């Protein structure tokens, strides 16, 4: 059993969004993405995995296969391995996304940035 406080992983940077790994166990990983207003995550896919995202705080817009989906605190999103995903903090407050990949495609997906 492990108990962690997610507060320790909510690190924001004025330069770009941050990614902080919370757990990496076997093929799965959990991390927080932290965005200041206007910051964005470029479009990408997650080959061979399912992606589960919880907006912990703030609000922004996901673009999934070209479709914009607004999300605010306590909204959840699921995408499959073939869907292209992007995100932008379109609000005026910092955003934290809790992300779980059930199988990481390769080690690049489980690194802090």
Rosetta blueprint (number, residue, H / E / L):
1 X L
2 X L
3 X L
4 X L
5 X L
6 X H
7 X H
8 X H
9 X H
10 X L
11 X L
12 X L
13 X L
14 X L
15 X L
16 X L
17 X L
18 X E
19 X E
20 X E
21 X E
22 X E
23 X E
24 X E
25 X E
26 X L
27 X L
28 X E
29 X E
30 X E
31 X E
32 X E
33 X E
34 X E
35 X E
36 X L
37 X L
38 X L
39 X L
40 X E
41 X E
42 X E
43 X E
44 X E
45 X L
46 X L
47 X L
48 X L
49 X L
50 X L
51 X E
52 X E
53 X E
54 X E
55 X E
56 X E
57 X E
58 X L
59 X E
60 X E
61 X E
62 X E
63 X E
64 X E
65 X L
66 X L
67 X E
68 X E
69 X E
70 X E
71 X E
72 X E
73 X L
74 X L
75 X L
76 X E
77 X E
78 X E
79 X E
80 X L
81 X L
82 X L
83 X L
84 X L
85 X E
86 X E
87 X E
88 X E
89 X L
90 X L
91 X L
92 X L
93 X L
94 X L
95 X E
96 X E
97 X E
98 X E
99 X E
100 X E
101 X E
102 X L
103 X L
104 X L
105 X L
106 X L
107 X H
108 X H
109 X H
110 X H
111 X L
112 X L
113 X L
